[in-house]
Each structure stands twice: as C-alpha cells, then as structure tokens.
Amino acid sequence: MDAVTSSYNLIERIKSGDQQAFAPLFDKHRRRLAVLIHYGLSLELRSFVEVDDVLQETWLRAFRDFGQFTYRSPGSFMSWLARIADHVIADAARSQGRQKRHAIELLRFRSASNPAGPEPMDSKTPSRLLAQEENMRRLLEKLDALPHDYRQAILLMKVEGLSTGEAADRLGKSKEATALLLHRAIKRFRALEHPGEE
C-alpha cells in the first residue's frame, strides 16, 4: 500500500469515527511539517517558540477541526496541516512578548476526565527521539546550506507537496523555470550529502 492510499484510508477511518487513526496519520506528516514550521518561523520567533510547540498546537487544532477537512487529492492533508501551522505561527508572532498560550486552553489531551481528547504525539523512547532530532538537525543544516531559491523550491514541492504549477504560482515563475529550479536544487542538495558528486 503506498503512502497516498494509506493516508486516504486513515482519513476515511477518522471520518467514520475512528479517533485512533489520527495519531498515525499525523505522525506520517510530522517530519515534513516540522521542516516547514522551522522555515516559517522568523529568527526572532525561533528564539522563544520551539518547532515542537508549533507542531503540538497544529496537532491539537487539526484534531479539533478535522470535520472541516475535505480530501481533494494526494497532498491535500499536508497542505491543510501547513495552513494550520501558518496560523499557529502567526498567532505566536502576535503574542510575542506575552506568555505563550497553552494548548490545554484550546483542547485537553486524552485523560480519564477527557477520554475523547487526542493522545499526546510523543510516545517514543528517548533514544528514538534523540535519533530523530539528530536526523532533523542534519536535514536542516543541508537545507540551510542551499541558496534561498533552491531551498524554497524543495520546501514547496518536496516537503509541502505542491505541484509544479502551484509552486510556480507561489514563486512567481513559469512552470518550466520552476521545474528546472527544483532539478538544480535537488542536485545541489544531493551534492551536500555526497561531496564531489555535483
């Protein structure tokens, strides 16, 4: 079963009332969403807002508002999550200087007194979390080493999952120029993984 089909099946299970399917669905998109959030936060915001905080808030809002999501095509769930994360980041920017709002104000996690709430996303062992953090750090270092336009092309098409046409609209370029930009960006990114192969 490919990722698109399994995401669609999880979405259908949630729509049918299976709340347990939400955690694996979100987990499938977590790493890509974390990369988008990292680059969505300004340097100033990064000094007081953690990517994991934005992820957790995005998770809560997505769980709360899942009834408003409509599956349109492969990638539509990721785009929906990215829009929610953008709103969370905007809220964080507006509340800069004030104490950040706690997720519990919006929706409480599952507990004996709140059995319908979502489960916290982190249920992994500390060693697995550390390994994931190290992999994420290396990924971000490579993305940071790219020129801005290369990084944007990769973020839009490979992380957010936009089509070439959608990315071209966002970048203000033709489809052909956007496809070429992505090709060059991936080539440069791979060269960072294996120096001397560019």
Buried (B, 14 or more C-beta within 10 A) or exposed (E): EEEEEEBBEBBEBBBEEEBEBBBEBBBBBBBBBBBBBBBBBEEEBEEEBEBBBBBBBBBBBBBBEBEEBEEEEBBBBBBBBBEBBBEBBEBBEEEEEEEBEEBEEEBBBEEEEEEEBBBEBEEEEEEEEEEBEEEBEEBBEBBEEBEEEBBBBBBBBBBBBBBBEBBBBBBEBEBEEBBEBBEBBBEBBEBBEEEEEE
